[in-house]
Amino acid sequence: MADILPPWAKYYSEEDVWTLHIQIQPGAKFDEIIGEYAGRLKLKIAAPAVDNKANIALIQYLAGLGGVSTGKIEILRGEHARQKTLTVKGAGRNFLHLLQQQQKNGKP
């Protein structure tokens, strides 16, 4: 990939897989990407951090942005933490641009 990737994203073009390092803030008023924090993409998630609700909402939000099913997103590390590492399969090279566009525009 010719584009320079931010420190929180890695793309494997052969498999069409993104690895994302994110920081979430559960219990927000709405879901949104708010920028970078400590080398991670920071997202606010409206769902509370109880009964896996924030993780489910995070996966649904990213799936909607990437145009993929929720089954294509997996939390590799940090299932019970605010700092998480995820993979997103099948979202294409344009996925980074979609994330950055949401960051610039605020609320979807």
N, C-alpha and C positions, 0 to 999 in steps of 0.2 A: 504494500500500500504506500503510495507516494506521499500521502498526507502525514503531517507530524501529529502523532497521537498524544493526547494529554496523559499525565502519569497514571490516571485511574482507568485507562482503557487499553486493551490489547485485542487485536483482531487477527484471527487465523483464517486467511482467505480460502485455503484448501478445503477446510471443513465448514466455512461460513459460520464461525463461532466467535462471539465476543466474550471476553472476560472483563468484568467491571468490578472495581473496588469502590464501594459506596459507603456513605454515612447516612443513616436515616434518623429522622426526628419524628417519632410517632405521636399521635394525639393532636395533630395540627388542625386548622380549620378546613383545609383542603389539601389535596395532593398537588405537589409542585416541585420542580427542580429549582434550587435556589443558588447553586454555584458550586465552587470547589471549597473543600475544607480539609486541610492537612493531607493533600495529595489524593483525596477521594472526591467523588461526585456526591454532593449533599442534596438529599431529597427530604421534603416534609411529606408525611403520610398521615391522612386523616384518621385512620383506624388506630385504636389503642393497642399497646403492646401486651395484650392478654390473649390467651387461647390461640396464639398464632395468627391473630387477625391482622396485625401490621405486616407480617410476611406475605400473607395472602393478598392484601391490598397492594403491596409493593409489586408483586409479580403481575397482578392484573393491570396495574398502571403501566409497567414497562412493556407488557404484551400488547397493550393498546397502542402505545407509541410505535412499537416495532412492527405491528401488523402480524404478529405470530400468536400461536396458541399458548396458553399458560403452561402447558406441558413442555414447551421448548425452553423454559427458564428454570434454572436450578440454583439453589443457594448452596455453594460449595463450603463456605465457612461463615460462621457468625450467625447461625440460625437464631440464637438467643441473645445476640448482641446488637448494638447500634452499628458497628462496623461490620460490613458483610462483603463477601466476594461471591459474585454470581457469574453464571454463563448464560448467554442468550444465543440460541441456535436458529439459523435460518432468517435472520433479520436483514441480511445484506450489508453491503459496504456503507450504505446511506444511513444506517442506524445512528452512527455518531453524530452526523449532521442533525438528525431529528432530535436527539437529546440536547444538543447545543442550541437548537432553535427554540426549544421549550424553555431553556435556561434564559435566553434573551427575552422571550416574550412573557415570561411569568406563567400565570394560570393558563391551562389549556382551554 
